[in-house]
Amino acid sequence: MRILVTGSNGLVGQKLVRLLDPDSGVDLVATAKQPVKGLTKSPFHPMDVTNHGQVMGTIQSIRPEVVIHTAAMTQVDQCETEQEACWLNNVTAVEHLVTACATVGAHLIHISTDFIFDGSYGPLDESAVPHPISYYGESKLAAEKVVTASSIPWTIIRTVLVYGYNPGMSRTNIVLWVKKSLEEGKTIQVVDDQWRTPTLAEDLATGCVLAARKKARGTFHISGDEMMTPYQIALKTADFFGLDKGLIRRADSSTFTQPARRPPKTGFIIDKARIELGYNPHTFVEGLAIIARQLKENIS
């Protein structure tokens, strides 16, 4: 099976590259704007998903069976203030991919988000009705509609609050931010009125591969299965790494002034992914242990 991955130098993209790279059953082609760090055996093709010509040319020359689309603009506040760039990266890019996949008969696996929901209740299954409250959420829901309205075979994988580690990663996430801040002796304020089911990057990558192998059709919720607030995540992170919990201050959302609204309560019910894909996520503590090992070994 030939699989093309977009955004291969991002957190989840790199996990996919490493998960598929040694697998002789997969002919992996990694793509991104910039070369992928640590790529070993698989070929790399530069591809900007916002460039229609590059997307068409690359996919038509490689002719993948499956395209796993991880590239996106995910900084929620930046999406709110830079809406044109957000739409280009999160919607127009998907239109390019759908058009290109249609010309070669490729199956598209598109990663979406819990931020398509308003957060009025949770956890949510795949039948929940989307109602985004941020521009980021609006863009991701629009992208889903592009995919579902297409004639190509497709999978939508929605996920929640992804965390993990890659060497040299350019962006942080909640676990790494808490760990670094506490190690530096900084006092941090962390919200305790938002609920999520945090997702280990390796688990999300595994869910994508399971869907690719089965060429599963439809929408799947892929996340961890423990409902926590960011404050609880911070406390568990401090406990695991033996750091000072006294530096963690409980806050609520009104403490912070942010351009984009966050849904108060999401989190996912992952029964469908368990049954149909064989998906089984790590516990949060197991995820922390994986990160600790990777930090020690400086590998991912």
Phi, psi and omega in degrees: 000130177262122182240129174254131180247127173269159179061039188290350177260007174275179183301305182288323178301317179293324176297320178295317180301315182287329179289322184265336187306313183277358187274110184292346179277355182236129173265094187270135171236118181266137177226151176186172175295320181243156180304153182275130179290132173074012178293132185254279190270335189276148178289151177240136176235124174295129179207120175266114186294346177274355181259107185302317181297317179295318181296312180297313182297316182293311183291324179289331178279324182275326180053061179288153171282324182226137171245122175257114188261101179257344184290135178190164171264109190246357178287107192299315181290323177296322177298324181292323185266341180237067190292326179295316178294321178300312181296319179300313184283328188258340182241304181302319179300321179291323175300318178299316183293319179299315179298315181292317179299324180297328183285340181240002179073029182278148175271126182259126172253114187250129180268126178240198195212157173291346182285003170282353180255157184275350177081019180286341175199166178180164003285165189241143170259184187291345180273355180299145184271122180294145174201081186292150179240008176226162179292324174304311179298320178299317181294320181289325175291320177299321178296319176302319182293326175299316182293311186290336179277353184278169179264359183277158171291136186214156170228134170251125176247112176268144181220175188223129167038073184283136177227157179161186184222138167227142175301135176071017182295143187273340181236150179264181174212177192301319182293312181293324179295314179298312182301311182296316181298314182291323177298328180272003178074021182273140171279133182235145174257129185227133186289143180238017180236021172235137184242135182217167168244088187301147189239122174292134184303321178300323179292319178297317178298317178298318177300320177297318181292319177301317178294323180293316182297321180274350190047047183294139180252145178113192184253136180228139172266120183237114178200186166288177180239018177249121181276121182216157169271160175304325177298315178295323176300316180297317180297316179295323178295315178299316179300314184297317184268005177067040183255167187283106179291341180296343178277353183265122180252130176288136179222167170242172188299333181290347179294330189250141173257109183232144180300324185252141174284147176249141176293131183297319185218117174235251186076152186238146165270122189250021183301318182298317179294322177299313186285313188272332183252342187078026182283134180215099187285159171289156168289166180296319179295321175298322177297319177297322179295322177296315178298318180300318179294319180294320177296322180291319183270346185055041174228169176225000000 
